[in-house]
Amino acid sequence: LTLDQVARAIRQSSLDLPGGAIKAGGGEILVRTKGQAYRGREFEEIVVVSGQDGTALTVGDLARVVDGFEEGDTSVRFNGKPAAMVRVYRVGDEDTIESSQKVRAYLEEARQRLPEGIELTLWRDSSDELGARINVLLTTALGGLAMVLLVLALPLRFKLAMWVAAGIPIALLGTIMLFPLFDVTLSSLTVMGFILVLGIVVDDAIVVGERIYAHELDAESQRAAAVNGTDEVAIPVIFGVLTTVAAFTPIIFVPGRIGSFFSVVGAVVCICLAFSIVESMFILPSHLAHRRRSRDVKHSRLGLRWLSFQNKIATGLENFARHAYGERLRKTLKWRYSVLAIGIGILIITAGFFLSGRINVQFFPGIAGNRITASLTMPEGINVEDTAIAAAQIEDAALQLMEQLDQEFPDNPGTVRYLLTSIGQTAGGGGGPRASNQGSPAVSHRAEVAMALLPTAERADIGSNEIANRWRQLTGLIPDVVELSFSANAFDAGSPISIELRGRDVEELREVATLLRSELARFDGVTDITDSFRSGKQEAKLSLRPEARALGLTLDDLARQTRRAFYGEEAQRVQRGTEDVRVMVRYPEDERRSLGDLEDMRIRTPGGVEVPFSAVANVDFGNGYSSIRRVDRQRVVSVTADVVRSVTTPEQVLASLESETLAEILQNYPRVSYVFSGEQEERGEALGGLLQLFPLALMVIYALLAIPLRSYLQPLVIMAVIPFGAIGAIAGHAIMGQALALPSILGIIALSGVVVNSSLVMVDYMNRQRKKGVSAIEAVAEAGVVRFRPILLTSLTTFVGLVPLMIMDTPETAFIVPMAVSLAWGVLFATVITLFLVPSLYLIVEDFHVWVPPEDPELDALEQARRQAIASSN
């Protein structure tokens, strides 16, 4: 018998084949031949050879049937004990937390019936991480909401402040209501969007509420004040919100893997802002028109004290706006060209700092998590025992580090909760994109050692990256290692340093990769340097001897018989439950473990004669490539490395290489080229998309401003605050000790729509005063004083709403904090510009432009009187 005959017998006897239908008696009877084997015992009973006397040989007589897992050199140790891992995934739209609860309930029940010595432990539960992120973000949101309420309650009446603040939950709940429509789920990303918009969403309510309150102070009824106050600021408020939406829109369409995270945040903010218009234009005025006046309510002694304190704050703020700010504004308007020169000087100085490299810029800093993964790659084809010895060295270093940490932090022991070692296949340690390769085939040259740490809030004062660096040092050098990388990142944008070398000559690529690795090793803070060039496993290359052809053998006969013996002949694929089970016919495993088994093999000729393998085949030994990668028909070898970001940044290392080293190396290899990939490729894709989207957003903002102002120049006056908002964002990063990263840039883009709102409200009031015949300088000065309080309140609420997020240094909030810093500090700085530079620019435009108000019959007489007064004074 041959292996092919056995496989053919299995195919012919194990099947489930429909045979059509029989139409009888007006009905239809289906015909089906059923004899499919599904289990090992059923395959053992399949007849391979039968005699005329009734004797039969079954698969069970001829072979050992193993109904188990596919072969592979894999093993797992958990906290030093042998282990097996089971992964459970949610499917489709299943709820992550609900799925986790069901699995945990099953584990509790299963633990009761396990034999002694067998334990079930949760190694990783993504719902825990999701829950922790949401809890941290909700705490941050509540802190921001409390600070917003406090800021509103100080200068405004308490009830007025509460009705203004009521716009926040209304907008948030309205957004959640529309989540199914936009295919958005409640997650940590959506909560981050809510936190970002917390202070912004109340801005329009502040402006409307403040104007309604001002009309009430002018002795108008509550209903009339609500109507007139809302009508006065309706246009600037609506268009101000629309400009903010226009600024956040590019964030929704940022390309790349990183952009997909922020797109959810941008969508949530835009929906919230849309609801804020409805709330401020309809719901808030209705609430304020029907609320009970304070004088109609009996207050307690504490309430009276609060009202007295609040009156002092409100009066003090009014006096400050009228006198301190108003007087300085008039002096500023007198020296308006000097103010413009100072502003230009600030822009030039900031640009100089930025272009000179004095500002720390990174694309996307790695976000440290609560797991550290050491990924090991040995030469291909190495015995699994040698890989296990190397992994044991890493594991011993981890155990040594665990003892050191317990001694250093006796009050907080157990910094490392679990230790997982996987040989032959990565186990999903969760340390970044290079550390986890779930679902990869079992290979003897790979291993992974991962440690799970206590959550950041419960851990001693030591970071994940510091623990990873100490683990790397304790591990030391491993003989024959091809690649060893340590990663503490829960998420990153790819390899910090990744250079693709392209060419047609593999040897040239290998030499350039070696030189480049040596150059990278000279940089401080550059670690885990490696390249993708692998010589591959040793190969035994078979060829046919000339005398074999005389026996009728072909190279195809040799190849197929050898393949069936050592790889196997796939007889069938059986669907058993949810599993795809392959039925393989081949030599036993103990006869496929050495070259001697190949040499002892017998090759069958077409005539049915078996001859020794060595009589008909030659064997040549060599090495093949483990993988071959091509781009544009050129071979590619990648050189990658990690960086310690507290020492250097990927941008600094790559800039130094590009300006000096790479050109010198490639002079001797003209046929080799290079491109940056990994994190830098993501950077180019994301920033390239932003460079296309941001100018479009600015054009939309300009158009939205031009519509209510009915001017081509005044929108430019308002948009002049945008670059100063960016300066404030950069200064905020320096104050907070943050590097300028992609989220920071997204925050600056979003800032461009937020900072124009206050300017729009101020310029709108200036135009209203000019329509009434007020002189330009008086209109500007009065607008500054009248709009001082709403401008200050909107800026403060935006800032304080983001303060809890900015000071929350946790992995859960790390990638959104730079965006919050840009928004908060940019708005704060832009407020000063709005209060002084915008009025100055308005007057400068007036100096060169004769202001012609829109036609209004009711104001014609007043305008003619004003012009006559100016003419007579001249």
C-alpha positions, 0 to 999 in steps of 0.5 A: 500500500502507498500513502496515496492509496490510504488517502484515496480509500478514506475519501471514497468511504468517508463522504456525505453526498446528495443524490438528487430527488425522486418524484413519487406520488406528487411529492419529492423524496431526496436521495443522500448517501451518508457515511461521513466520518467525523471522529478518530474512532470512525476513521479507524473503521474505514476499510482500506483493503478487502479480500474476496473471502470477506477479510478486510484491513481497516485504517485502524489495522494499518495506522495510528489515528490521532484525533488531536491538535496539529503538530507543533513545538509549543509550550506555555508556562504561567507563573513557572507552571505548565499551562494552556491558553484559551482565547475567548472573543466577542462576535459582531455587535456583542457587548464586551462587558456582558461577554466578560461577565458570562465568561467569569461566571463560567470560570467560577462554576468550572473552578468548583469541578476541576481536579486538585492542582488545576487552576483557572486564571484570567491572564487578560480581560479587555473589558477590565481595561475598557472599564478602567478607561471609562471610569477614569474618563468619567471621573475626569468628566465629573471633575471638569463639570464641577469646575465649569459649574463653579466658574459659571456660578461665581459671576452669574446668578446661581439659577441662571448658572444652573440653567446654562450648565443644564445644556451640558447633559442635554447635549450629551444625552442627545448625542448618545441618542444619535449614536445608532444612527452614526454607527457609534458605540459608547466606548472610551473614545466617545467619553474622551470626545465628551470630555473635550467638548465639555467646556465648549458645548456650554459656550453658546449657552453662556453668551445667550444666558448672559445677554438674557440676564443683561436685558433683565437688568434693564428692567425687561420682563423675563419673557421679553428678555429671553426673546430679545437677548436670544435674538441679539446673539442668535446669528453670531452664536449659530455661526460660531458653533458652525465654525467650530464644527467646521474645524473639528470636521478634518479630525473625522477624516484623518487617514491612517490607523491613528486617524481612525481613533480620533475620527470617533472623537471628532464625530462625537464633538460635532454631534454635541455641538449641533445639539448645543445650538438647539439647547441654547436657541430654544430650550435655555430661553424657555427655561429662563423665561419661566424661572422664578426670580430670586426676589420671589424666593425666600433664602436661608442664611447660607443662601443670603451669604452666597448671594452677597458673595456672588453679587460682590464677584459679579460687581467686581467683574463688571467694574474690572471690565468697565474700568481696568480693562476698558481704560487699557483697551482705549490706550491699546486702540490709540497705539493699535499699530504698535499692538499689531507690530507686537503681535507679528513679533510674537509670531516670528519669535515662535516660528523661529523657536519651532523651526530651530528645533527647540520645541520637542516634537514627536509624531505619536509618543508610545503609550505605556500600558500595564503589560511588558512583553519580551519577544524573542527570535532565534535562527530559523530551524533551531531546536525548540530546546535551544529556544526554551533555554534562551526564553528561560534566561529572559524568564529568570531575569523577570523573576529576579526583577520581581524580587528587586521590586518587592524589596524596593517597594515593601509597602506595595508588593506584587508590582508584577502580578503574572508571568507568562512564557510561551515557546513556539508561538506568541501568546498575545502579551499585549506589548505593542504591534511587534510583540503580539502575533496571535494566530501565527503558526507554531515555530520552534525559533520564536518565544515570548515572555510577558509580565502583567503589572498592577494597574498604574493607580495601584502600582508603586511610583515606577513606570512601565518603561522603566521596568522594561529597561531594567528587565532588558539590562538584567537579561543581558546578551543571549547567544545566537539571538536574532532579535530580542525586543522589550515593549511596554506600549499598550498602543503605538503607531508602529516601529519608532525607527523603521527604514526600508532598504530596496534593491535587487541584489540581496547581498547588497541589502544585507551589507547596507542593513549591517552598516545601518545597524552599526550606525544606529547603535551609536545613538544614545537611547536607541534600543532593540536594533534589528533587521528583517534579513533572515537566512531561513531554515536549512534545506535539503534540496532533492534531485533525481539521479539519471539511473532513476529514469530507467526505472520509470521514475520522474521528478514528480514521483519523487516530490509527491512521495516525499511530500506525502511521507513528511508533510502528509496527504490531505485526505479530507477536511471535516467541519466539526462544530465550528472547527475545520479539521484536516485529515492528514495521512503521513508517516508517524511523527517519530519517523519524521525527525531526522535525515536518516528517516529520509535516507531510509525511505523507499520510493515506489516505481510505476511498476510497483517495485520499491527502491531505496531513496539514496539509489534514485535521489541526490540531496544537496544542503543549503539555506532558504529565505524565511520570507521574501518581500518585494515592493515595486519588483524590488527586494526589501529589507527593513531595519527597525529599532526602538527609542527611549523617548526620555533620551531622544526621539525618532525624529531626531535620530532619523533627521541625523541619519538622513543628513549625514549617515545614509548618504555616505553609506549609499554612495557605495551602493548606488542601486540601493534606495531607502524609505521611512516606514513604521511610525514615520509612514503613519506620520506622512499619511496622517499629516499629508491628509491634514495638509489637504483638509485644514486649508479647506476647513479654513475656507469654510470658516471664512465663508461662515464668518463672511455670511453674518458679517457681510464683509470680506475683510472682517472675517480675516480680522476674526481669523487673525486669532487662529495663529495666536491660539496655536502659539498658546497651544505650543506654550501650554505644551511647554508649561505642561512638559508635553511633547508636541505630537499628532494629537496636539496638531489635531487640537490646534486644528480644532482650536481654529474654530473655537477661538473665533467664536468670541471674536465673532460675538465681539465684532458682531456687537461692533457692527450693531453699534456702528449701525446705530451711528456710534463712532468706530472707536466708541463702538469698539471700546463699548464692544470690548466692555460689553462682551468682556464677561461672556468672552471671559466665561467661555474661555474659562469654562473651556479651560477648566473643563479640560484641567482634570484631563490635562493633569490626569497622567494615566495610560487611559488618557495619554493619547488625548491629553496633548489635544486637551492641552492644545485646546485649553491653553490655546483658548486661554491665550487667544482670549487675550488676543481677542480682547486687545488685538481684534479691536485694534485690527478692526480699527486698522481696517476702518482706517483704510476702509470707509465703513458702509452699513447695510441699507436700513430705512429706519437708520437712514436719518440717524446716519445722515445726522451722524455724517453731518455732525462729522462734516461740521466738526471738520 
